[in-house]
Amino acid sequence: MADSLVIVESPAKAKTIGKYLGSKFIVKASMGHIRDLPKSQMGVEVENHFEPKYITIRGKGAVLKELKDASRKVKNVYLAADPDREGEAIAWHLAHYLELSEKEPCRVVFNEITKQAVKDAFKQPRPIDMDLVNAQQARRILDRLVGYKISPLLWKKVKKGLSAGRVQSVAVKLVIDRENEIRAFVPEEYWSITAKLAVKGTEFDAKFYGAGGEKLELHREADVQDILERIGSEKFVVNEVREKERQRNPAPPFITSSLQQEAARKLNFRAAKTMQIAQQLYEGIDLGKEGTVGLITYMRTDSTRISPVAQEEAKEYIFASYGAEYYPETPRVYLKKNANAQDAHEGIRPTAVVKTPDELKPFLSRDQHRLYKLVWERFVASQMASAVLDTMTVDIQAGDTLFRAVGSKVKFPGFMKVYVEGNDDGTTEDDKFLPMLVQGDELDNRAIEPKQHFTQPPPRYSEARLVRVLEEMGIGRPSTYAPTLETIQKRGYVAMEEKKFVPTELGDLVIQLMAEFFPEILNVEFTAHMEEELDFVEEGKVDWVKVLDEFYSTFEKRLEVAEEEMKEVEIQDEVTDILCEKCGRHMVIKMGRFGKFLACSGFPECRNAKPIVKEIGVTCPKCKEGHVVERRSKKGRIFFGCDRYPECDYVSWDKPSGKACPNCETMLVEKNTKAGHFLQCTECGHKEEYQQADAEGEGEADY
């Protein structure tokens, strides 16, 4: 008969843990938080030391009754929520509801859900850590103060439905600042000259480097013509060959932010999707006869530390699978990426390295398998020997001009045999092989190709880039990245275009007002400092009420000034010549979540509304009468459709090019993938390459 009750957050986690603990334990799920601040009011007594007024979350009654009844039938109650601030807070709220003393050893934590880790954790239960709880409370109350004090002000001065957040506002400002950089950017012209050279029939490229003994940059076509004249009919001769051996080290095991970034680059996962699937892998997957098993360690972490046991398992696997030469002389130790990393958990790794992705594939969904494979490969590679590359730099003389060719080849693959880290531009390090060259070799000049380029503005933020910047600036913590990105989109302050963030007019307006009246909220250093203060609360170094008091003393004064001086912003509806097809009145331009849209001026009697569409200059390939226009889905994603909808239902996620396929005459669409930029036929699969501006500045797209 069971004598202990264990409470976790989710049924999946309960199922996995229950299998390990046996019949003496009943394992039940609280389904997340059971108490929170009320939605209908601020729920914080500012004058009474920021005392929060928690209420039971609506719909939790049946779950709480079940937990209360179960707790009365057992001797011991253990609270085994996730090992972070949020999990500690859930345990604290449960202890309060079940009338458990927070000082009693009722809290159980583990970094991985494996049989050994769970059993070891239950041998060492501890009291609830009130420093962790208070850090969570402080963050929750901080966000509540900002949201519930500024939002009504925006409702009053601008329009209903607006809201403001602390970390989210900084994220939106970063997106807006980047957009302003792009708008202000002035392209600069530059040129390159590539020589197509060959020796003994093997062709390779060399780039112009300089002339007259100096490095030269080519800014105009006239500069290029001068160099071409200087080359004339001169012979290309190898002047110097420099060979060098270099090592390349593996990337460290994943932390939360790097997992989100790499999953975006390699798997095309949104941050929220990455965390959802990682949670499933952490809580446990049914492996058939073996039962439900947790496959990765806890996924909300900013530490790259790996336990000695896991390192030893990795060493044994690498020796057995790849050989002793693929293991470094000493086990790898990775330093903390930034000084604020808590190091409370390990990095994200498989719970058992012998469970390879191929072995588990039959038990995992496609997305689960892809993410597990990413985690597994990253971890194994992080424990392997460095790769060794032979690099060759060749200087080639043509008269008094100098060309340079650089190449490398893998001498020993090391960790690269398993995994190579991606980058934000989606490019790969394609090693260029050069033929064997020695000083004095005369080369065959096959062609000289000058090319015009223009410098490019900084790229818009993808999810991966924005997460990386937030992390580098110390904004947010592992558990906040995905919710922050989701929130700024749901509020309509940013939208996604071609998987990049663009600010909406609504976002621009709100951030302008915030910058004027609440500059601290948008100040990166201030927000990063607040994160540090919360970390100090977690470590027991600072009182959480003091942190809130210091923030609120300035914030309250800002609120008073804003109430007095913030002018009401009247968003005027612009009347158009377009008539409402339902009532005949003129349509007006209104501003919504994703920018401007058309609405009937007779609202609320007539509720007709439709998007303002952007023509792309292509005739509809289906009806041949309408025009293809750019539209936006309810989630803000851009797609293309016929302007005669609903008479014509043509729709495409890919931008139609207006060019017909030479094989079947179906219209080609633009594709922008990791494989490159090209036009493709949706019927027969025919592909055509085209040039498009790249990160190094390739100029305008040219079909």
Phi and psi in degrees as a GROMACS rama.xvg file:
@    title "Ramachandran Plot"
@    xaxis  label "Phi"
@    yaxis  label "Psi"
@TYPE xy
-68.3088  136.51  ALA-2
-122.031  2.74103  ASP-3
-136.682  141.881  SER-4
-111.233  131.746  LEU-5
-116.493  129.566  VAL-6
-116.474  124.378  ILE-7
-120.228  -175.789  VAL-8
-84.6236  -38.7706  GLU-9
-126.175  154.032  SER-10
-60.2758  -36.6016  PRO-11
-63.3243  -43.3894  ALA-12
-66.6395  -39.1105  LYS-13
-61.3767  -40.9818  ALA-14
-64.0605  -44.6773  LYS-15
-65.0405  -47.5713  THR-16
-67.9591  -38.9869  ILE-17
-58.0205  -36.2103  GLY-18
-65.7156  -34.3978  LYS-19
-78.938  -32.0765  TYR-20
-84.8069  -28.1781  LEU-21
89.7633  -172.307  GLY-22
-73.0092  -15.8451  SER-23
-78.9096  -5.43532  LYS-24
-121.207  135.375  PHE-25
-101.743  127.91  ILE-26
-115.185  122.184  VAL-27
-128.58  160.327  LYS-28
-109.715  137.864  ALA-29
-87.1506  -8.37117  SER-30
59.9481  48.0297  MET-31
86.5457  -150.217  GLY-32
-66.2249  146.985  HIS-33
-108.863  -20.8216  ILE-34
-131.071  152.606  ARG-35
-158.878  173.957  ASP-36
-70.141  146.091  LEU-37
-66.6419  147.842  PRO-38
-79.2826  -27.9684  LYS-39
-79.5312  -12.6126  SER-40
-150.75  169.457  GLN-41
-64.1056  -39.7154  MET-42
74.3569  20.0628  GLY-43
-131.85  123.654  VAL-44
-88.4014  91.841  GLU-45
-58.0322  -43.3464  VAL-46
-70.0898  -19.9519  GLU-47
-104.768  55.5196  ASN-48
56.7696  36.8522  HIS-49
57.6849  38.3747  PHE-50
-63.9985  120.666  GLU-51
-79.979  145.682  PRO-52
-109.469  91.563  LYS-53
-80.957  145.089  TYR-54
-129.49  157.396  ILE-55
-67.6158  133.333  THR-56
-66.63  134.047  ILE-57
-57.2379  135.196  ARG-58
93.327  -3.56372  GLY-59
-93.0081  -0.932206  LYS-60
-55.0267  -49.1859  GLY-61
-64.732  -41.0451  ALA-62
-63.8222  -44.56  VAL-63
-65.6888  -38.5683  LEU-64
-62.5187  -42.1205  LYS-65
-63.0498  -41.6304  GLU-66
-67.9252  -40.9202  LEU-67
-63.1878  -45.5559  LYS-68
-62.007  -43.2117  ASP-69
-65.7541  -36.9737  ALA-70
-66.4763  -27.9101  SER-71
-75.7255  -15.1257  ARG-72
-99.423  1.02484  LYS-73
-126.305  162.788  VAL-74
-81.1185  -38.1964  LYS-75
-124.353  143.64  ASN-76
-123.455  125.323  VAL-77
-114.994  136.74  TYR-78
-108.241  112.064  LEU-79
-119.178  42.505  ALA-80
-67.977  170.893  ALA-81
-54.7809  151.883  ASP-82
-84.3388  61.397  PRO-83
-149.091  -174.416  ASP-84
-58.0975  -44.2789  ARG-85
-64.2402  -42.9916  GLU-86
-64.7795  -38.1757  GLY-87
-65.3202  -38.507  GLU-88
-66.8139  -40.6322  ALA-89
-59.7376  -44.6761  ILE-90
-61.9551  -40.6935  ALA-91
-64.4012  -44.2099  TRP-92
-64.2458  -39.4191  HIS-93
-64.451  -43.2212  LEU-94
-59.7552  -41.5905  ALA-95
-62.4613  -45.6717  HIS-96
-67.9803  -39.2215  TYR-97
-88.3503  4.85333  LEU-98
59.9318  44.0734  GLU-99
-98.7945  147.154  LEU-100
-79.0636  128.686  SER-101
-67.4941  -13.5808  GLU-102
-88.9349  -11.484  LYS-103
-79.1562  153.02  GLU-104
-74.9771  75.911  PRO-105
-110.942  -5.22811  CYS-106
-99.9051  129.366  ARG-107
-124.984  129.882  VAL-108
-130.701  146.62  VAL-109
-148.955  146.742  PHE-110
-88.1697  -16.8997  ASN-111
-144.128  147.413  GLU-112
-98.843  77.4444  ILE-113
-122.513  162.389  THR-114
-56.9322  -47.373  LYS-115
-66.8882  -44.1741  GLN-116
-63.5615  -41.6155  ALA-117
-66.8603  -45.5111  VAL-118
-65.0339  -39.7054  LYS-119
-63.8767  -39.7687  ASP-120
-63.0532  -39.2321  ALA-121
-73.9581  -11.5733  PHE-122
-81.0826  -16.7404  LYS-123
-132.062  58.9795  GLN-124
-66.3114  152.19  PRO-125
-134.725  167.595  ARG-126
-67.7117  164.579  PRO-127
-68.2598  134.035  ILE-128
-85.304  101.393  ASP-129
-70.1639  -20.1615  MET-130
-65.7573  -42.59  ASP-131
-63.5803  -44.6438  LEU-132
-60.7545  -45.7544  VAL-133
-67.4604  -31.5697  ASN-134
-64.9288  -40.6906  ALA-135
-67.4912  -43.0207  GLN-136
-61.4725  -42.5202  GLN-137
-62.0737  -44.2756  ALA-138
-62.838  -44.3682  ARG-139
-62.5757  -42.7777  ARG-140
-72.0232  -39.019  ILE-141
-55.6471  -49.7378  LEU-142
-65.3473  -34.4242  ASP-143
-68.6472  -42.6536  ARG-144
-60.4147  -45.8703  LEU-145
-65.3817  -50.3475  VAL-146
-65.3005  -44.7031  GLY-147
-85.6381  -8.96035  TYR-148
-98.3162  -40.7459  LYS-149
-82.0875  -37.236  ILE-150
-58.2415  -47.4696  SER-151
-60.4067  -32.1926  PRO-152
-65.2511  -43.7321  LEU-153
-65.7223  -37.1026  LEU-154
-59.4433  -44.3791  TRP-155
-72.1914  -41.4334  LYS-156
-90.82  -23.6508  LYS-157
-120.501  -76.9099  VAL-158
-162.912  157.836  LYS-159
-66.7103  151.715  LYS-160
94.3263  -9.29847  GLY-161
-79.6257  156.497  LEU-162
-152.237  163.881  SER-163
-134.939  146.997  ALA-164
-133.687  165.798  GLY-165
-79.5929  -69.2816  ARG-166
-68.1867  -37.8725  VAL-167
-60.5463  -38.3095  GLN-168
-63.5859  -38.4327  SER-169
-65.2272  -41.2732  VAL-170
-61.5267  -43.248  ALA-171
-64.1842  -41.2417  VAL-172
-62.4635  -38.403  LYS-173
-60.7636  -42.6494  LEU-174
-63.8227  -43.0606  VAL-175
-66.6932  -43.2237  ILE-176
-60.0171  -41.2495  ASP-177
-65.2206  -40.1421  ARG-178
-64.0479  -38.4903  GLU-179
-65.7021  -37.713  ASN-180
-60.4403  -42.9778  GLU-181
-64.9609  -43.2725  ILE-182
-65.0223  -35.3166  ARG-183
-84.5916  -7.36263  ALA-184
-69.5759  133.993  PHE-185
-112.983  113.81  VAL-186
-63.2721  143.854  PRO-187
-117.882  137.32  GLU-188
-78.6592  141.688  GLU-189
-152.524  162.107  TYR-190
-127.505  157.455  TRP-191
-131.125  155.034  SER-192
-127.429  122.482  ILE-193
-111.748  128.172  THR-194
-100.067  124.957  ALA-195
-89.3572  105.689  LYS-196
-114.825  162.061  LEU-197
-149.321  148.977  ALA-198
-137.576  126.993  VAL-199
50.6953  40.7572  LYS-200
84.3218  -8.45304  GLY-201
-93.7119  121.903  THR-202
-96.2099  146.153  GLU-203
-152.705  166.77  PHE-204
-105.015  145.867  ASP-205
-132.893  139.26  ALA-206
-100.847  142.101  LYS-207
-60.7975  133.235  PHE-208
-115.696  -41.9848  TYR-209
-176.104  -176.143  GLY-210
-153.096  151.596  ALA-211
62.4593  27.7644  GLY-212
81.2707  5.93466  GLY-213
-125.583  150.307  GLU-214
-73.6883  133.719  LYS-215
-125.461  140.682  LEU-216
-105.038  139.974  GLU-217
-102.442  111.166  LEU-218
-99.5337  -25.919  HIS-219
-135.842  165.344  ARG-220
-63.0883  -32.4957  GLU-221
-62.0009  -36.61  ALA-222
-61.6946  -40.7889  ASP-223
-65.2524  -45.044  VAL-224
-60.9593  -37.1204  GLN-225
-62.5536  -43.2586  ASP-226
-66.9794  -42.4339  ILE-227
-61.9017  -37.6426  LEU-228
-66.6572  -37.2594  GLU-229
-68.6145  -33.5276  ARG-230
-70.2595  -47.7456  ILE-231
48.9132  -123.996  GLY-232
-106.035  19.1449  SER-233
-60.9191  148.643  GLU-234
-83.5983  146.779  LYS-235
-92.1475  118.09  PHE-236
-127.547  136.839  VAL-237
-67.5453  120.889  VAL-238
-94.4685  -39.6136  ASN-239
-155.74  140.661  GLU-240
-122.834  122.038  VAL-241
-117.201  119.076  ARG-242
-111.131  140.702  GLU-243
-148.192  144.054  LYS-244
-101.566  130.881  GLU-245
-133.089  153.831  ARG-246
-103.028  146.586  GLN-247
-123.751  126.541  ARG-248
-94.6829  152.34  ASN-249
-72.9758  159.145  PRO-250
-74.8177  152.956  ALA-251
-70.447  168.802  PRO-252
-58.4133  158.663  PRO-253
-64.7938  144.034  PHE-254
-111.205  178.184  ILE-255
-55.6628  -49.6272  THR-256
-65.9835  -43.3219  SER-257
-69.4655  -31.1733  SER-258
-64.2754  -44.5276  LEU-259
-63.5057  -40.5592  GLN-260
-66.3616  -47.1732  GLN-261
-70.0594  -35.353  GLU-262
-66.0299  -32.9684  ALA-263
-68.4121  -43.4229  ALA-264
-68.1131  -49.6544  ARG-265
-94.5189  -27.7171  LYS-266
-113.769  -7.3794  LEU-267
64.0224  32.2019  ASN-268
-88.7578  139.373  PHE-269
-71.4632  157.62  ARG-270
-58.6818  -41.6589  ALA-271
-64.2555  -38.7417  ALA-272
-66.9425  -41.2523  LYS-273
-57.15  -46.8934  THR-274
-69.5784  -34.5223  MET-275
-63.7282  -45.7293  GLN-276
-71.785  -38.0493  ILE-277
-60.8691  -38.1814  ALA-278
-61.324  -41.1435  GLN-279
-63.1337  -43.4545  GLN-280
-67.0987  -34.6159  LEU-281
-70.4945  -44.8313  TYR-282
-74.1076  -27.5219  GLU-283
134.079  139.977  GLY-284
-123.701  138.913  ILE-285
-72.1827  115.643  ASP-286
-105.3  36.1944  LEU-287
72.0268  -122.107  GLY-288
-61.564  -29.3852  LYS-289
-75.6598  -16.5393  GLU-290
84.7993  -163.385  GLY-291
-83.3259  128.678  THR-292
-134.536  134.174  VAL-293
-74.7346  127.262  GLY-294
-100.062  -22.7081  LEU-295
-131.533  161.994  ILE-296
-76.5953  175.353  THR-297
-58.101  133.523  TYR-298
-97.4431  2.51252  MET-299
-108.469  91.2273  ARG-300
-151.756  150.11  THR-301
-120.291  23.7826  ASP-302
-112.09  141.626  SER-303
-102.937  7.80817  THR-304
-64.5805  142.637  ARG-305
-124.856  136.4  ILE-306
-66.9348  148.752  SER-307
-56.9457  -35.8825  PRO-308
-63.2996  -45.4078  VAL-309
-65.9222  -37.0296  ALA-310
-64.0224  -39.2521  GLN-311
-67.2635  -39.5167  GLU-312
-62.7028  -41.8711  GLU-313
-63.7717  -41.101  ALA-314
-60.2652  -47.0358  LYS-315
-61.5752  -40.821  GLU-316
-66.2946  -43.8733  TYR-317
-64.9467  -42.6826  ILE-318
-59.7994  -45.4444  PHE-319
-72.2426  -36.2547  ALA-320
-93.3601  -30.081  SER-321
-123.777  -22.7225  TYR-322
110.309  157.227  GLY-323
-61.1074  -30.3479  ALA-324
-68.0459  -15.1242  GLU-325
-90.2282  4.42333  TYR-326
-111.361  137.789  TYR-327
-67.2529  165.211  PRO-328
-61.4807  -37.7037  GLU-329
-129.906  150.197  THR-330
-57.0359  144.087  PRO-331
-77.4234  137.617  ARG-332
-123.378  124.172  VAL-333
-102.346  131.046  TYR-334
-75.386  156.625  LEU-335
-60.6173  135.856  LYS-336
-66.2963  -38.083  LYS-337
-140.083  160.068  ASN-338
-63.9179  -21.3905  ALA-339
-86.9547  -5.66435  ASN-340
-59.6615  133.412  ALA-341
-78.6109  -28.8116  GLN-342
61.4721  22.2719  ASP-343
-75.4922  -29.6831  ALA-344
-117.461  177.322  HIS-345
-82.2085  173.917  GLU-346
-68.6675  171.4  GLY-347
-80.9835  123.296  ILE-348
-148.151  163.789  ARG-349
-67.6887  145.402  PRO-350
-71.6677  -24.29  THR-351
-143.338  108.856  ALA-352
-64.6342  -22.1385  VAL-353
-71.6899  -15.4003  VAL-354
-83.509  88.7591  LYS-355
-75.6678  157.633  THR-356
-57.5378  -38.738  PRO-357
-64.61  -39.7695  ASP-358
-65.2043  -35.6177  GLU-359
-90.5127  -8.91457  LEU-360
-52.3246  -41.2721  LYS-361
-62.9407  -21.287  PRO-362
-99.5804  -7.27823  PHE-363
-111.33  149.714  LEU-364
-69.0852  168.364  SER-365
-57.9087  -46.6153  ARG-366
-69.2877  -37.9085  ASP-367
-61.9148  -43.2598  GLN-368
-64.5132  -42.7773  HIS-369
-64.1987  -41.3494  ARG-370
-72.2859  -40.5831  LEU-371
-61.7557  -41.4112  TYR-372
-60.3829  -40.5012  LYS-373
-63.1397  -46.5003  LEU-374
-64.5548  -45.2031  VAL-375
-62.6168  -48.838  TRP-376
-65.0907  -41.4414  GLU-377
-61.0685  -43.9639  ARG-378
-66.5922  -49.4047  PHE-379
-59.4569  -45.8843  VAL-380
-61.4196  -36.2212  ALA-381
-63.8367  -20.5622  SER-382
-100.06  2.05681  GLN-383
-96.2555  173.045  MET-384
-70.0825  157.212  ALA-385
-67.3166  153.116  SER-386
-82.1672  149.604  ALA-387
-117.321  126.028  VAL-388
-120.704  139.989  LEU-389
-95.2891  122.694  ASP-390
-110.906  147.038  THR-391
-132.639  126.768  MET-392
-116.836  123.435  THR-393
-119.597  122.391  VAL-394
-96.1361  130.477  ASP-395
-124.105  128.893  ILE-396
-101.513  137.074  GLN-397
-134.71  97.1718  ALA-398
66.0294  -126.911  GLY-399
-100.461  12.7989  ASP-400
-97.3711  149.446  THR-401
-120.971  129.24  LEU-402
-114.952  152.987  PHE-403
-133.063  134.29  ARG-404
-119.7  133.995  ALA-405
-125.435  132.522  VAL-406
-147.437  165.39  GLY-407
-152.695  159.544  SER-408
-144.475  151.484  LYS-409
-78.6541  118.989  VAL-410
-86.6347  -40.4758  LYS-411
-143.375  119.38  PHE-412
-68.837  -30.273  PRO-413
50.5599  -131.088  GLY-414
-62.5887  -23.2963  PHE-415
-65.5366  -13.5001  MET-416
-65.8942  -23.1692  LYS-417
-107.813  -42.3796  VAL-418
-163.395  141.615  TYR-419
-130.239  131.041  VAL-420
-65.6331  142.812  GLU-421
-84.7709  -177.118  GLY-422
-140.627  167.634  ASN-423
-68.406  -17.5203  ASP-424
-89.413  -3.32817  ASP-425
75.2936  9.02349  GLY-426
-93.663  161.88  THR-427
-118.924  156.834  THR-428
-82.1301  95.177  GLU-429
-86.0592  107.496  ASP-430
-67.5567  128.537  ASP-431
-95.63  123.752  LYS-432
-93.3058  133.712  PHE-433
-107.736  146.75  LEU-434
-69.007  165.904  PRO-435
-66.4344  120.899  MET-436
-127.711  143.948  LEU-437
-132.054  157.136  VAL-438
-56.5192  133.369  GLN-439
97.498  -11.2824  GLY-440
-59.9519  131.306  ASP-441
-93.1325  129.827  GLU-442
-106.761  149.289  LEU-443
-82.6206  121.607  ASP-444
-87.5279  102.574  ASN-445
-81.0936  -38.3748  ARG-446
-169.715  153.552  ALA-447
-122.801  120.774  ILE-448
-118.626  103.578  GLU-449
-79.5785  148.562  PRO-450
-145.38  135.122  LYS-451
-87.8205  140.156  GLN-452
-133.773  164.369  HIS-453
-133.847  137.077  PHE-454
-60.8128  147.972  THR-455
-109.904  149.409  GLN-456
-68.7921  164.884  PRO-457
-60.5249  145.679  PRO-458
-72.6695  152.908  PRO-459
-64.375  160.625  ARG-460
-77.6085  126.097  TYR-461
-84.2366  174.497  SER-462
-59.675  -42.5918  GLU-463
-62.6567  -44.623  ALA-464
-64.3868  -42.8065  ARG-465
-66.6571  -40.6017  LEU-466
-60.7474  -43.1792  VAL-467
-62.2933  -43.0833  ARG-468
-66.5251  -43.2324  VAL-469
-59.2624  -42.1252  LEU-470
-65.7558  -45.0164  GLU-471
-62.8172  -33.1373  GLU-472
-84.685  -6.19256  MET-473
78.4104  23.3513  GLY-474
-95.7533  123.018  ILE-475
78.0795  175.032  GLY-476
-137.31  173.875  ARG-477
-47.7471  -38.0625  PRO-478
-78.704  -9.45975  SER-479
-101.641  -17.5746  THR-480
-59.2991  -55.5954  TYR-481
-62.3131  -48.1793  ALA-482
-59.6988  -36.2833  PRO-483
-62.2131  -46.9035  THR-484
-64.9887  -37.4627  LEU-485
-66.4366  -42.8178  GLU-486
-64.3089  -45.1049  THR-487
-66.8337  -22.6588  ILE-488
-81.9887  -41.8177  GLN-489
-62.6113  -35.3143  LYS-490
-75.7045  -10.1052  ARG-491
79.6682  18.9869  GLY-492
-84.6695  -23.9582  TYR-493
-137.205  159.34  VAL-494
-132.331  166.052  ALA-495
-104.802  127.024  MET-496
-128.212  119.549  GLU-497
52.0057  42.318  GLU-498
65.4442  23.269  LYS-499
-125.475  147.656  LYS-500
-78.8938  132.792  PHE-501
-128.527  140.258  VAL-502
-74.9365  147.035  PRO-503
-92.8827  167.487  THR-504
-61.6197  -35.4634  GLU-505
-63.1574  -43.8356  LEU-506
-61.7701  -43.3151  GLY-507
-57.5734  -47.2221  ASP-508
-63.0315  -47.2704  LEU-509
-64.3343  -42.6851  VAL-510
-67.5501  -34.5519  ILE-511
-59.8141  -44.9211  GLN-512
-67.0732  -40.9564  LEU-513
-63.4819  -40.4983  MET-514
-64.5076  -33.6302  ALA-515
-75.8585  -41.748  GLU-516
-108.786  -20.116  PHE-517
-133.91  60.2059  PHE-518
-60.2419  -30.7354  PRO-519
-62.563  -36.5889  GLU-520
-61.9951  -32.9512  ILE-521
-94.2951  -4.32836  LEU-522
-79.3157  121.065  ASN-523
-61.3019  -45.0532  VAL-524
-63.6766  -40.2758  GLU-525
-63.9536  -45.5723  PHE-526
-65.7692  -40.3106  THR-527
-63.8144  -38.0557  ALA-528
-62.5421  -40.199  HIS-529
-61.8428  -38.8004  MET-530
-62.9703  -40.6428  GLU-531
-63.2982  -40.9685  GLU-532
-61.2169  -40.7942  GLU-533
-64.2475  -37.4382  LEU-534
-63.2252  -39.6052  ASP-535
-65.1828  -35.6675  PHE-536
-61.9885  -45.4732  VAL-537
-60.1061  -34.5773  GLU-538
-85.4164  -1.03198  GLU-539
78.7785  15.9109  GLY-540
-90.913  -22.2887  LYS-541
-135.084  142.945  VAL-542
-77.5326  132.185  ASP-543
-66.1581  -32.331  TRP-544
-67.6258  -35.9569  VAL-545
-64.5075  -40.5245  LYS-546
-60.8936  -45.7926  VAL-547
-66.2719  -39.2452  LEU-548
-64.9151  -42.7984  ASP-549
-62.4322  -39.4586  GLU-550
-68.5241  -46.4762  PHE-551
-72.3851  -28.4138  TYR-552
-60.6632  -38.5051  SER-553
-80.7819  -41.374  THR-554
-61.2778  -40.1036  PHE-555
-62.0518  -40.1887  GLU-556
-65.9041  -39.4698  LYS-557
-61.1301  -40.5891  ARG-558
-62.0649  -43.4909  LEU-559
-61.7949  -42.6816  GLU-560
-65.4368  -43.0487  VAL-561
-63.0491  -40.4138  ALA-562
-59.6469  -37.5968  GLU-563
-83.0503  -42.4621  GLU-564
-103.956  -19.9971  GLU-565
-69.0058  119.449  MET-566
-80.5471  148.689  LYS-567
-67.5918  128.88  GLU-568
-97.1334  111.06  VAL-569
-92.9764  109.737  GLU-570
-81.9234  101.283  ILE-571
-72.1269  135.938  GLN-572
-81.73  125.907  ASP-573
-87.131  118.908  GLU-574
-76.3147  135.114  VAL-575
-111.618  174.264  THR-576
-85.3095  -3.79235  ASP-577
-78.1797  130.08  ILE-578
-95.49  142.616  LEU-579
-68.1993  125.59  CYS-580
-72.9166  -9.36983  GLU-581
-96.591  -36.2767  LYS-582
-129.597  -8.08107  CYS-583
87.5105  -4.28372  GLY-584
-79.8401  164.215  ARG-585
-69.8465  142.117  HIS-586
-82.4093  148.9  MET-587
-121.6  157.466  VAL-588
-92.2006  123.119  ILE-589
-117.222  164.499  LYS-590
-109.362  125.186  MET-591
-121.067  -162.379  GLY-592
-58.272  -41.1211  ARG-593
-110.365  29.84  PHE-594
109.011  -155.112  GLY-595
-83.2188  150.671  LYS-596
-148.697  166.187  PHE-597
-95.222  136.019  LEU-598
-139.83  153.586  ALA-599
-71.3631  136.8  CYS-600
-70.2208  -9.61204  SER-601
-88.1764  8.92015  GLY-602
-58.9749  136.8  PHE-603
-93.7934  -1.54815  PRO-604
-60.6474  -41.6874  GLU-605
-117.314  123.446  CYS-606
-104.665  20.4727  ARG-607
-65.4681  133.113  ASN-608
-149.052  150.86  ALA-609
-156.466  158.27  LYS-610
-73.683  154.591  PRO-611
-84.9884  116.639  ILE-612
-96.6457  153.82  VAL-613
-115.901  118.689  LYS-614
-74.5191  146.138  GLU-615
-112.213  7.46761  ILE-616
78.1521  26.4835  GLY-617
-126.492  132.244  VAL-618
-73.3472  141.583  THR-619
-58.2284  124.459  CYS-620
-72.9996  -11.578  PRO-621
-93.5155  -54.5514  LYS-622
-95.0173  -15.745  CYS-623
64.4518  4.80778  LYS-624
-112.53  -42.3506  GLU-625
-81.9061  -178.9  GLY-626
-118.703  143.584  HIS-627
-75.5298  130.482  VAL-628
-125.657  156.597  VAL-629
-86.734  128.458  GLU-630
-125.164  174.984  ARG-631
-132.357  132.141  ARG-632
-73.4843  173.199  SER-633
-61.1314  -25.6311  LYS-634
-91.6804  5.11168  LYS-635
90.3921  4.04085  GLY-636
-84.0347  136.344  ARG-637
-78.7137  136.889  ILE-638
-142.472  177.387  PHE-639
-126.569  137.873  PHE-640
-151.36  171.574  GLY-641
-79.1785  139.929  CYS-642
-75.0325  -2.09613  ASP-643
-94.9353  6.98828  ARG-644
-56.8121  135.584  TYR-645
-91.9692  -0.597544  PRO-646
-58.8056  -38.1896  GLU-647
-120.09  127.637  CYS-648
-102.358  23.0756  ASP-649
-60.5836  133.752  TYR-650
-151.019  146.237  VAL-651
-154.584  136.237  SER-652
-75.2083  -27.2592  TRP-653
-94.7704  144.804  ASP-654
-73.1458  120.538  LYS-655
-65.1428  140.636  PRO-656
-92.1534  -19.283  SER-657
86.2884  -1.80342  GLY-658
-106.142  134.905  LYS-659
-85.7439  147.516  ALA-660
-67.941  131.944  CYS-661
-67.9731  -16.8524  PRO-662
-90.7748  -48.446  ASN-663
-125.207  0.13044  CYS-664
67.3448  10.8825  GLU-665
-70.579  144.553  THR-666
-67.1176  133.066  MET-667
-76.5621  146.454  LEU-668
-117.489  156.334  VAL-669
-79.1921  133.404  GLU-670
-122.577  133.963  LYS-671
-129.833  94.5005  ASN-672
-126.117  178.26  THR-673
-64.3099  -24.9018  LYS-674
-74.2094  -14.6509  ALA-675
137.022  -173.271  GLY-676
-110.468  123.706  HIS-677
-157.029  168.484  PHE-678
-99.0323  141.738  LEU-679
-139.515  144.294  GLN-680
-86.8008  129.052  CYS-681
-77.0713  -11.5166  THR-682
-94.9772  -60.0129  GLU-683
-100.711  -8.34204  CYS-684
85.3837  2.85151  GLY-685
-55.3207  138.513  HIS-686
-122.597  145.658  LYS-687
-134.39  133.037  GLU-688
-80.887  153.396  GLU-689
-147.587  157.476  TYR-690
-84.3661  142.182  GLN-691
-143.87  149.905  GLN-692
-55.7272  131.883  ALA-693
-117.891  -177.352  ASP-694
-64.2546  -24.1736  ALA-695
-92.531  -3.23498  GLU-696
96.6517  71.4403  GLY-697
-94.0328  4.01404  GLU-698
85.3968  -166.908  GLY-699
-76.0606  155.013  GLU-700
-61.2754  137.604  ALA-701
-140.021  108.652  ASP-702
